[in-house]
């Protein structure tokens, strides 16, 4: 819903009614992930739920929707090819009518997303409860009710855990919120602040990495101790440019398991102290640029500084996948490819040389 939020907020604030279709479950090679959304009002359409496969069928359903409904599209349906899902996947889509009356909390959700305040939306999609019943969960409060026994309490706990990890997906419960049962399904959509990409070294490679980082949805910071190089003009795609010694800056900011750290300085006086800090954070990715020789020298220096072999095992160096990259832009693509591979567990091989499903579950 994040992608369509600006447009649907315009409709919502104008008091208009529209249909909202959200992917809540996928199997096999479904083209869009859970959370992908498409909104329909009259002849206007924003967003996508399948990259084109079933948009026509979903449009017709959403255009005249009166009550929430969970619709499945896939190869197990007799009309799978008629609606266009020829990729072999299966998708479950929740389609619901939206207006100020049916979704009064939408304004507060949009404000939280805009302010980068974590918020999750939990919706009953199947089971004994009311399909479409909604509860909004923030780290410190909740709003609305799913209407069944202790279900609100159980969903609050699970949603906050998912929100901390930036996860979106389905959770199953008993009719009274029992976690070991699966009578009822709740779709939890997390709107966590974008993950951070910290790029160290104000060089041409950093500009390319910042550009691809923004494209992938990261909040990008470029940091360098040299003010003549670390300028907003040189890094227009970065969300912020910081002039500070890299290791001092990294020690001063919050780092979590979604954070990406790219060390592009390949200068021992910068990258060794920086990596000493980086390898002891919770960052999900720590990569450093440099030749094989630079890498070996860097390992010696880091071991001399007290970094253990277990900590060194977290270092992705030389940074990126082996694509034969030469230019800054190609190198940025190789780094992006490694991030995607680690996120989804891909092999890094050509798809034409592999078999089985194309889309992987999150690692």
C-alpha angles and dihedrals in degrees: 000000000000091000095053096037098101093054098041090048088058090054093043094050090049090058093247125149120226142162121254121198118193129184105234102168138019137186133189114344101351107159102222128047128236110286095038108133143194125193124202130195117165106307093341120103129179128180132008137253100189111015089256102316101108103005093117095055093043091049092056092047095046095045093065101027115147101169135016114278134179111222127188124208124184151101092296090066120089089229097045094120091041091061091041106246094139095145090088096246134123125222132186113209127192110211118191140165112249130200138131087273097050097038110025093160094062093093092055091046091052091049090052092049091049091049092047091243110151113247134164130200116211117196131180107235102171142002137055096326130082109286107238096025106148141205125185117212129195124177091261106026147015138216134200128015139252087213102229126109113273094346093110092057094048093046092048091057094046095043092053090052091050091046091055089056097039091242127157122191151099125301124193128217144165120258091270096041098275108163097209094060131074104204092118134038125210123190112215116197114192122208099190121166111270115274116259128249113196112197116191121198122048096231134125091267089057091056090055093045091049090052095051091042091058089047089055091051102258126142098237127211123183115200131187134152093227112086094195090064103030100074133136090234092061092047107039093159095056119098089218139004117209127198105206140106102284098232092048092050094047091050089054100053134072114257125188137174091277093056119111119206118195115187107196100160097094087191115119095219089060107028102042096058089040094052091047087063097036097053090054095053128086092250113146092217132029115177131172129195125224145097124288088261092051089049094053092047090048092053091053092050093046093050089049088053091056103263110150127227089249090056092045090053087070092061117103101206132189083032122238138019123301100263096138089252118179111162125064090252093050090047090052089053090051090052091047089049091054091049091051092046092052092045095053104023098243122165096235089232127122110278089229088064095051137070135209129037120358099207117064131203116251113279 
